[in-house]
Amino acid sequence: MFSPLAAWLICRSYPQAISDAGLWGYSFWGHKRFLPWSEIGGARVVWFFNLKYLLLKSKAEGRVVWFCVTLDYRDQQIFCELARKFAGQEN
């Protein structure tokens, strides 16, 4: 079984950012990527090493951004609020 401490360390080793312009996440290979809210073409939830991620696909380029949703309560509130405000109804 994958240790919760190891999962936390992996998630914290790749810091993410959420803003009104979009979000910063990572590719599967660890390359940092920015995805504007208006460019989100789709999303799905995956579990990877006992961590919950959103795989966000870009409309134009089809590139995927991995965004760890194992956030503390305050971060979850901010993420949900920004997603509702900026992602649009189609997302």
LOPALUM-161353 format. One record per residue (C-alpha): residue number from 1; residue in one letter; chain; x, y, z. Coordinates in Angstrom, 2 decimals, padded with zeros to 5 digits. Last residue first. Layout:
<NUM,"a","A",<X,Y,Z>>,
...
***
This chain:
<91,"n","A",<-017.08,022.68,-018.75>>,
<90,"e","A",<-019.84,023.87,-021.07>>,
<89,"q","A",<-021.15,026.20,-018.34>>,
<88,"g","A",<-017.99,028.29,-018.16>>,
<87,"a","A",<-014.62,027.66,-016.55>>,
<86,"f","A",<-014.34,031.12,-014.98>>,
<85,"k","A",<-016.81,031.57,-012.10>>,
<84,"r","A",<-017.68,027.98,-011.27>>,
<83,"a","A",<-014.04,026.90,-011.55>>,
<82,"l","A",<-012.92,029.86,-009.44>>,
<81,"e","A",<-015.34,029.02,-006.61>>,
<80,"c","A",<-014.53,025.32,-006.77>>,
<79,"f","A",<-010.78,025.98,-006.61>>,
<78,"i","A",<-011.10,028.48,-003.75>>,
<77,"q","A",<-013.25,026.10,-001.69>>,
<76,"q","A",<-010.91,023.19,-002.37>>,
<75,"d","A",<-007.90,025.30,-001.36>>,
<74,"r","A",<-009.54,026.11,002.01>>,
<73,"y","A",<-010.40,022.44,002.64>>,
<72,"d","A",<-006.91,021.09,001.96>>,
<71,"l","A",<-006.19,019.82,-001.50>>,
<70,"t","A",<-005.90,016.31,-002.87>>,
<69,"v","A",<-007.17,017.60,-006.18>>,
<68,"c","A",<-003.88,017.14,-008.01>>,
<67,"f","A",<-004.04,018.78,-011.43>>,
<66,"w","A",<-002.64,016.93,-014.43>>,
<65,"v","A",<-002.69,019.06,-017.58>>,
<64,"v","A",<-003.40,017.36,-020.90>>,
<63,"r","A",<-002.58,018.80,-024.30>>,
<62,"g","A",<-005.35,018.69,-026.92>>,
<61,"e","A",<-003.91,021.79,-028.52>>,
<60,"a","A",<-007.02,023.92,-028.99>>,
<59,"k","A",<-009.49,022.62,-026.43>>,
<58,"s","A",<-006.94,021.79,-023.72>>,
<57,"k","A",<-007.63,018.67,-021.68>>,
<56,"l","A",<-007.77,018.71,-017.89>>,
<55,"l","A",<-006.92,015.47,-016.14>>,
<54,"l","A",<-008.14,016.01,-012.59>>,
<53,"y","A",<-006.10,014.07,-010.08>>,
<52,"k","A",<-006.82,011.99,-006.96>>,
<51,"l","A",<-003.75,010.52,-005.32>>,
<50,"n","A",<-003.46,006.84,-004.32>>,
<49,"f","A",<-000.52,006.31,-006.68>>,
<48,"f","A",<-002.55,007.73,-009.58>>,
<47,"w","A",<-006.34,008.02,-009.34>>,
<46,"v","A",<-008.09,009.60,-012.29>>,
<45,"v","A",<-010.88,012.19,-012.55>>,
<44,"r","A",<-011.94,013.59,-015.90>>,
<43,"a","A",<-011.93,016.99,-017.53>>,
<42,"g","A",<-012.81,018.50,-020.87>>,
<41,"g","A",<-012.13,021.36,-023.23>>,
<40,"i","A",<-010.46,023.73,-020.81>>,
<39,"e","A",<-009.20,026.61,-022.96>>,
<38,"s","A",<-011.42,029.32,-021.44>>,
<37,"w","A",<-010.08,028.58,-017.95>>,
<36,"p","A",<-006.51,029.20,-019.13>>,
<35,"l","A",<-004.17,026.18,-018.85>>,
<34,"f","A",<-000.59,026.70,-017.71>>,
<33,"r","A",<001.89,023.83,-017.87>>,
<32,"k","A",<004.84,022.63,-015.78>>,
<31,"h","A",<006.60,019.61,-017.27>>,
<30,"g","A",<006.47,016.60,-014.93>>,
<29,"w","A",<006.22,013.78,-017.48>>,
<28,"f","A",<002.45,013.36,-017.04>>,
<27,"s","A",<002.13,017.08,-017.75>>,
<26,"y","A",<001.91,019.44,-014.84>>,
<25,"g","A",<-000.43,022.01,-013.31>>,
<24,"w","A",<-000.87,025.75,-013.39>>,
<23,"l","A",<-004.40,027.09,-013.46>>,
<22,"g","A",<-006.46,029.70,-015.21>>,
<21,"a","A",<-006.73,033.49,-015.42>>,
<20,"d","A",<-008.72,033.92,-012.15>>,
<19,"s","A",<-005.96,032.06,-010.38>>,
<18,"i","A",<-005.06,028.54,-009.23>>,
<17,"a","A",<-001.49,027.39,-008.72>>,
<16,"q","A",<000.17,024.00,-008.46>>,
<15,"p","A",<003.27,022.84,-006.64>>,
<14,"y","A",<004.88,019.59,-007.80>>,
<13,"s","A",<006.84,018.31,-004.81>>,
<12,"r","A",<003.75,018.89,-002.64>>,
<11,"c","A",<001.72,016.19,-004.43>>,
<10,"i","A",<004.62,013.73,-004.29>>,
<9,"l","A",<005.21,014.45,-000.60>>,
<8,"w","A",<001.52,013.96,000.25>>,
<7,"a","A",<001.47,010.62,-001.52>>,
<6,"a","A",<004.62,009.55,000.33>>,
<5,"l","A",<003.02,010.51,003.65>>,
<4,"p","A",<-000.18,008.65,002.75>>,
<3,"s","A",<001.95,005.53,002.21>>,
<2,"f","A",<001.21,003.46,-000.87>>,
<1,"m","A",<000.00,000.00,000.00>>,
***
